[in-house]
């Protein structure tokens, strides 16, 4: 059945178009003022908007409403209330008040707060975010909201993002005013987040306790065929996956998500969806919706969507490339170099602001993507390493080098790619990023932050990028606004920033040992794990940065660090318990059964006088027995150390214990199990292998 995309697109969204059609002019103008300038809505206008929104939602089949928010759990939260109100005589009316729209109160006792409030102060408040449109899904009106404590502290991931957008807009407008852009009233960071994921058959998933509890496999020998041939990448999409993708696109389009690109990724069973750029707040909300819908739509098709960063060892993990750029309300992309970037002073100023920000705040960028899952992905199988660096491309690096050295830049003539087909026109060679190992790369008119993990909320890296770049813009504006000669001071500033922060620029192989040595020589950070990175969150320089721009307070930063450390520990501890459970209930019985089979086979041949092939059973039995003994010793050690895990320890101590003890012992246990799996008969392995899982979707 064909889909009329223009007709269904945004059909379930209380969009600007819907508001303009349905709201009285005064109320519409008021909500536009709230969206564009942060002007508070009057009670009367909020009352009108709530009434119109309710009627529209009921027409779309809604019976309930929910304040949809993003607590520090990493997923969204929602509590649904029906529109019904008693009307007397056993009847009801449908009501959605101004208060219900603008503000909600939730029992927040079970949401992590990192010590911001005690359990007896458990109230949490949701506040309507008018900059992200309400929508109808599954019979409920969803109202995007921020989530905060009684004292106003942020308990969610949206609030810091909204705060960072305000400070970025303020500082960017100061810069544009210096360039005579008086007509620009708003500057908005934009984002397009490429979402990678795995799809496997549900029946296979249900037989793997590690996938159910942890989202990743804790055991599993490498498949005989992985991604070596690269035949899955951009390959023909299987019919079941295609049906899933088609329904997913349709549901996303209804909710106003600009789902644009879909294709097979490198690893077997891995795929990608990429949207068109939009403002960061909306992009963040829509990415959360995308992940939710991926899971629910997959379930309808007998599939399971895995969003873990590294569900399978030995093949690619999944990331979420965060394409960050800057746009104005006059439709100008401030990171577009133009035809002659060397002469584009405005572009160069914003470019060096990003370079300077990334160099100064490598720790914050690493923290923004820190998670137990992402630690397994970074630095392996095409994922960028933990060392932050920027790749600009040959031309831009040449321009910056020329500026620093004070010489004129001689632009090279654009070369052309010879593709060997005479009927096709020559293609200009793109001078921007083609280095897939770079963590932070310039790609034409945007920066692509490739370290973001597939399951992460993009609000986190984006509020940090917004804040650190805004801080640089503030420094630039403070200097340039007081300049006697603007052009002289501008050139001096750009040149000084290039010289000061060029160490962060790197165009080579980020995987190489030489780069690790070079990065250390340059003084760049190499924060290998979440546990290495998170303690840097509440350093004085970071607290001062966020407090200066009113993005986070010192207590809010500390709470986030504590929550992330605790989450890391909980994840690793659950994995350890699951590994012990699988080892005892699945792997040991399988190994014993196979050993028994080998012994019986050996004894039977002895009785029958068959001597010429005994060596096979003896060799296999010897290898399996040796590995089994080491496996059992490793299991005993993990079991003993897991019992040392103390939930009353400080979060950092727990996290360090999990990293240095539990994770290492789990890996040791896995090594022995995976070696045994490669030696055992298929019928003795009582859970799906990598071949079973990665190739479970057959048509």
N, C-alpha and C positions, 0 to 999 in steps of 0.2 A: 504494500500500500504506500502510495507516494505521500510525502510530507510537504505541506506548504509552509516553508520556513518563515517567510515574512509574516504570515498570518499567525503562527503559533509563538513566534519569538517574543519573549517577555509577557506572554498572555497571562501568566500567573503572578505578575509583579505589579505592585502599586507604584508604578513608575511616574516619571515626570509627565509623560504624555497623559496617563490616566488622571493624575492630579489636576492637570490643566483643564481636562475635559469635565471633571466632576466637581471640583472645588469652586466655591465663589471666588471671584478675582482677588478679593482682599486676603482670604485665607491662603490662596495659592501663592500670592506674592510674599506672604509672611513665611511660608515654609521654604520658599526659594531663598529668602534672606537668612533663614536658619542654616540652610545647606551651604550657601555661598560665603556668608560672612559670620556665621556663628551667633547670629542675633537670637536671643531667647524668644520663644513663642508666647503670646499672651494666653491666658486661660481660655478666653473666648475662642480664639483661633484653634487651639488644641482640641477644644470640645467639638468644633465643626469638623476638623480633620478626622477625629476618632469616629464620629458618626458616619461620615462618608466612607471611611476605610472599612468599617464594619459591613455596611451595605454591599460594598464591592466584594468583600471576602465571602459573604453569604451567597452572592450570585455565583461565585466560583466553587461553591460546595463546602465552605468552611462552617464548622459548628463550634470550633474552639479557637482560642488564641493562646499564644505563648510568647514570652520574652525569651528570645534566643541569644544566648551569650557564650563566652569562651573562657571558662575558668582555667586555672593553671594545671588542669589534668591533662591537657593536650588535645582534648576533644570538646565538642560543643555540649551545651546543657540546655534543657528545656523542661518546663512544667506547664501542662496544658490545662486551661480553664475554659469551660463552655461559656457561650454568650448568654445563657439563660439566666433570668432573674425572676423570682416569684412575683406574680401579678395578682394574687388572691384568687379565691374560688377554684383552687387547684390548677390554675393556668400560669403560663410563663410569657415573658417578653424577651426579646433578644436585645441585649444591652452591651455596649462597649464604651465605657466612660473615658473622659479626658485623663483621669488618674490611671486607669488601666493601660492606656496607651503610653503615657509619659514615664510612669514609674511603677516598679514592682518590688515586692519584698519576698525574699527567699530564705528558707532555713539553710544557712551556709555552713553548718557545723561539719559536714562531711567533705567540704571542698578544702583543698590545701590553702593555707594562708601564710606559711612560713613564719608563724609567730606574730603576725600582724594583729590578731585578736584571739582572745581566749574562747574556749568552747561556750562559756555562759554568755559571751557577747557574739553569738553566732549569726546574728542577722546580717544578711547581705542584701544590697539594693541594686536593682537593674534600672538603667536609665536609657530611654529611647535614643538611638543614634539616627537622626533624620538624614544623615549623609549616605546611609546605606538603605536601599529601598526595602520595604516590607514585601512579603510574598506569601502565597498560599501553597502548602504542600501537605499531602496526606490528610486533607480535611481540616487543617488548622491554619490560622493566620499567624505567620512568623514575623515578629517585630525584632529586628536586630538591636541589641542593647549592649551598653557597657555594664560592668559588674564591679561594685565597690563596697567597701565596708561602711559601717556607721560613721566613722571618722573621715570618710572620703578617700581612703587609700585604695589603690587599684588592686583588685583581686583577680584580674583577668588579663588577657593578652591584647584586647582591643584598645583599652584606655591609653596605654603608653603610645600606641600607634597614632591615635587621634591627637594626642598631645604633641607628638613629633611632627605631625603634619602642620600644626599651627606654627611651631617655631621655624620649620623649614620655609613655609610661605613667607613669614615675616622677614627672614634674612635674605632670601632670594629676591624679594621685591626691592630691598635696599640696593642690591647689586644691579638689577635691571634699571632702576631709576638713574644710576650713574651712567648707564649707556643710553639714556634718553628714552627708555621704554615706559613713558608715563601712562600709556594706554593699557598696560598690563595690570590687572587688578588681583589676579590670583596665580600662584605657581603651585603645581601639583606633581609630586613624584608619581610615576606610573609603574605598573608591573604587569608582566605576563609570566606566569609560572608553568613551566613544562612539567607535567606530572607523569612519572614512571611508575609502573606497577606490574605485578605478576597475576596471571589468571591460571588457576588449576581446577581440576574436577573436584566437586564437593565430596564425592564418595572417597576419594583418595585423602583429601584433607581430614576427614573425620576419623581416619585410621592413624593419624599422626598426632600424638599427645603434645609434642613440642610445638607444632604449628598452631594447635588449638590454644595452648596456654601462653606461648611466647611469640608467636608470629614468625618464628624462624626455626630451622632445623638445627637441633643440637647434636644430631648424629647423621651420618650419611656419607658413604664413599662417593668419590667423584664418578660421574657418569662416563661411560666409554666414549660418548660423543657429547661434547658440551657446545661451546660457541666458536670452536676453532675454525670452522669453515665459513663463519659469518653468513650462513645461508638463511638465517631467520631474520636478520636485519633488513627492514623494508621489504620483506618477502610477502607473498600472497597471504592475505588474512584468512584464517580458517573460518568456516561458515558459522560455527557456534560463537566464536569470538566476534565475527562481523555482526551477528544478530545482537550480541551484547552491546557492541559499540554503537549500533544504530539506535537502540532504545536509550542508551545513555545520552547520546547527542540530543535526541528528541526531548528528553526530560530536562536536560541542561538548558536547551534553547527556550523551553517554556519558562524557565526561571531567569531568563535574561543573561545566561552565561555564554560568552562568545567562544564556544567550543569550535575550534578551527581545524586542527590537524590531528590525525590519528594514524598510527603505524606500528608495525612490529619493531621491537627494540633488539639489541644484540643477543641477549641470552634467550635460550629456549623458554617459551611461555611468558616472555616479558614484552610489555607494550608501552605506548606513550600517548598521552593526550595533551595538546597544547592549545591555550586560548589566545585570543587577540588581546593586546594591551588595554588596560583600563586603569582608572585611579586606584591607588594602592589599597585604600580601605575597602572598596568594593571588591577588588581582586582578592584580598585576603578572605573576606566573607565567602566569596564564590568558590575559592579553592577548598574551604571547609565543606561547602555543599557538594563539590565535586567528589571529594573523598567519601562522603557519606553515601552519595548516590552510586558510586562505583561498587560499594559493598552491597547495597540493597538490590541494585539491578543485576549484579552477578548472581546473587542468590536465586533470583527468578529463573535464571538460565542454567541452574544446576552447577554453578561455578562458585569459586571463592576468590575474592580479590585480596591479594597480599600487598600491604603497603609498608612492610618492614624494609629497612634500608639494606639488609643483607639476609634474605630468607634462605639462600643456598650458598654454601661455600663453593669455591672454584669457578663460579660464573659471576657475571656482572651483578652488582647491587643496584638499587634504585635510588635515584636522586630526584631533586625538584629544582631544576635550573631557574633561578630567580632573576628575571630580566628586568633590571631597574633603570629607569630613565626619568627625565624631567620635562614636563609640558606646561605651557601657559594657557590661560583662558583665551588667548588669541591664536591658539593652535600652532605655537612655535615649539619645536623640540630643542631644548637648550643644549643637548648633547649631540646635535647633528653638526658635523664638521663643515658642511657646505662644500662647495667646489674647491675652495682654496683654504684649507684649515689653518695654514701658517699665517694668513692675514685676518683670521677670524678671532679677534681678541676676546670677545665675549665667550666663545666656545672654549678657548684656551684657558680662560680664568676658571670656568666651571670644571674643566678637565683637571687642572692642577689642584682644585679644591678636593676632588674625589681622591686623587693620588695622595695628597697630603693626609687626608682623613684616614685612608686605609693604612698608610704607613704608621701613623700615630696610634691607631687603635686596632692593631692586629689582634690583640687579646679579646676585644669585644666582638669582633667578627667571628673569631673561633668559638667564643662562648655562645654566640647567637645560633650556632648549628650543633651545639654539644648535646649528645644523647648516647645512651648505651648502644642503640642500634646503629647510629651513624659512625661510632668508633670502629665498627667492623668493616664499614664501607670505605672510609677515607684512605686514600693511598693505594687502593687495590683495584684491578680490573676496570680501568678507565675512569675511576673516580679521582678527583683531585686530591693531593696530599694535604696534611695538616698545616704545612707551612704556607702562610698567606703571601701571595705575590700577584702582580698585575701584568697582564700581557696587553700591549697596545697595538701591535702590528708595526711593520717596518716603517711605513711612512710617518706615523705619528711619533714614533721614537726618534726618527731622524729629525723631525721638526723640533722636538724638545731639546735634542742634543745641540742643534744649531742655535737655538735661543740661549741655552746655557753658555755656549762657547762664544757667543756674540758675533757669529757670522751669519751671512745670508743663507737661507735654505734653498738649495737647488733641487726642485722637484724632479723626480725621475719620470720619464714618460711611462704612462700606464702600459704594462705589458698585456698581451692577450693570451688566453689559453687556446692552444691548438688542439681541437677535439677530434680532428680527423674525419669530419663529415662535412663535405663541401656545401651541402644545402642549408646548413645552419650558420647563422651569423656569428662573428667573433664575439666572445664574452669578455668584458673588462675584468681584469684580475682584481679581486677584492684584496685591499691591503690590510684589512682588519683580521681578527683572530681566526687562525686555523690550528691553534695549539689546544688540543682537547685535554691536555693535562693541567691547564692553567686554572687556578681557583677563582680568579676575578679577572675577567677578560672583556676588553672593549670589542663590541661586535656591531660596528656600523654607526649606530646612533643610541647605543645603550651599553650598560655594563651587565655582564652575565655572571652572577654569583653562583658558582657550580657546587659549592660545598653543602648546600641545603639538603637535608635528608628527605626522603619521599613522604614520611609520615608527619613531618614537622609543620607547625602553623607558621605561615610565612609572615605573619605580623611581627614575629620576633626579630628575624634578620632585618626586616624593612624598617622597623622603628629605630634600630641601631644605625643602619646606613643613613636614614634621614637625619638623625641627631648628630652624628659625627661630621657629615657634610655641612649641615647647618652651622655647626660650630666654626668650621673653616670659613664659610661665607661671612659669618659675623666678624671674624678677625679681619677678613679682606675688606669688608665694608667700613669697619672702624678706621682702617688705615686710609682707604681711598677717599672717603668722605671729607677727610681733613687735608687732603693733598693740595699743595699749591699748584702743581702741574699734574693733572690727572694722568695723561699718557705716559709721562716719565715715571711716575710712581707705579702705574700699572705694569709697565715693562720690567721695572725693578722688582716688583713683587712676584711676577710670574717666573722670572729668572731665578730669584732666590729660592722659591718653593721647589723648582725643578732640581736645583743643586742639593737642597736639603733632604729631599725625599726620593731621589732617583734609585736608591737602594732597593725599593720595593718593586721596581720594574725588572721583569725577567722574561725572556723570549725563548728559552731553551726547554729541555726535557725536565719537567718538574719531578719525574720519578727517579732521576739519576742520582747516584751516590755523590757525584761531583757537585750537584746542586745543593745537597744537604750540607756539604762542607762549605760551599760558597755562601749559602744562606746564614750559616753560623758565623762566618767571617764578617758578613755584613751586619750582624747583630739582629737578624730576624728571629722571631719566636718559632719554636717547633713544639707546639703543645699537642702531644700525641693522643691524649685521651681526654675525656670529659673531666676526669678527676684532676688532671693537670691544669685544665683551663678554668674551671668554675671558681676556685678560690681567688682568682684575680678580679672577679666581678666587682667586689666592694673595695678595691684599691681606692686610695684617696683621689687620684686623678679621675677615676671613673665616676665616683660619687659627685665630685665637683662638676664634672661635665653635665651629668643628668640633672643635677639640682639647678645649675645655672640656667638651663633651658626649660625647667619645670616639666621634664618628661617623667622622671622618677625621683622620689625622695631617697635619702640614705636608707631608711627603714624598708622601703619598697624594694630597693636593690638587694638588701640583705635577705629579705623574705624570699625573693626569687632564687637567689643562690641556694638557700636552704631547701626550697621545694625541689629544685633540679637535682641537688645531691641526693635527697631522699628518694626521688623517683628513680634515679640511676641505681641506687642500692636495692630498692624493691624489685626492679626488673631483674637484676643479676641474681638476687636471692631466689626469686621465683624460678629462674632458669636452672639454678643449682638443684632445687628441690625436684623440678621436673626431670632433670637428667638422672638423678638418683632413682626416681620412680621408674623411668623407662629402662634403666640399666637392670634393675631388680626384676621387674615384671615382664620385660620383653627380651632384652638381649641375653641375660644369663640363661633363661630357659631355652632359648634358641641355640645357644652355644652348647649347652649340655646335651640337647637332643641330637645335634650334629656329631658331637664327640661319640655319643652312644651308637649312632649309625656307623661311624667309622670303625669303632671297636667290633661291632657285630659283623661288619663286612670282612674285617681282618680275620676274626675267629672262624667265620664260615669258610673262608678260603683255606685256612689252616686245616680244618677238618676234611675238606675235599681234596687236600693235597695240591692246591693251586698255589705255587710259590713264585711264579715268574712276575706277578704284578703286585706283590705285597708292599713294595716300596712306596707306591702311591699313597696307600692308607697310612703307612707309618710316617711318611713325610708330612702329610696333611695333619695328622693327629699331633705330631710333634710341634708343628708351627702353631696350630690352634691352641694347644695346651699351654705353650709358652706365652702366647698373647693373652689367653684367658686368665692366666695367673697374674700377669701384669695389670690387666684390666681390673681384676678383683681387688688387687692391692690399691690401685688408683681410686676405685670406688670407695673402699674403706677409708682412705685418706680424705676424700671429698665429704663423705658422710660425717666423719669426725669433725672436720673443720666447719662444716655447715652448722653444727651444733654450737660452735663457738660464736657464731653470729649473734650479736647482742643488739636488740632493738632499742635499748636505752642509750647506746653509744651516741655521741655527737654525730651529726650527719656526715661530716667530712671523714671521720674515723671509720664509719661504716662503709663509705664509698671506697676508701683506700683498701680496706680489708677485702671488699668484693673484687676490686681490680687486681690486687697483688696475690690474693689467695684463691678465691672461688673461681674466677675466670680462668686462671692458669691451670687449676686442677680439672676443671671441666674440659679444657682443651686436651689435656693429657688423656683423660678418660675417652674422649672422642677419638683420638689418634688410634688407640688400641682397638676400639670398636669398629672403626672404619676399615682397619687392616683385616680384621676377622671377617667383616662383611664380604670383602673381595675374595676370600677363600671358601666361603660357605655356599652350599647349594641353595638355589633360589627358594625352594619350598621350605627351607628351615629359617628363612628371614621373615619374621611374622609382622612386619609393617612395611608399607610401600617404600621402595628404594628411590634414589634420585631419578633413575630412568622412568619409574612408574609415575612419579610426580610431574617432572618437567615435560613429559610427553603424554600426559593424561588426557589432554584435549586433542583428539585424533582427527577431527573433521571440521 
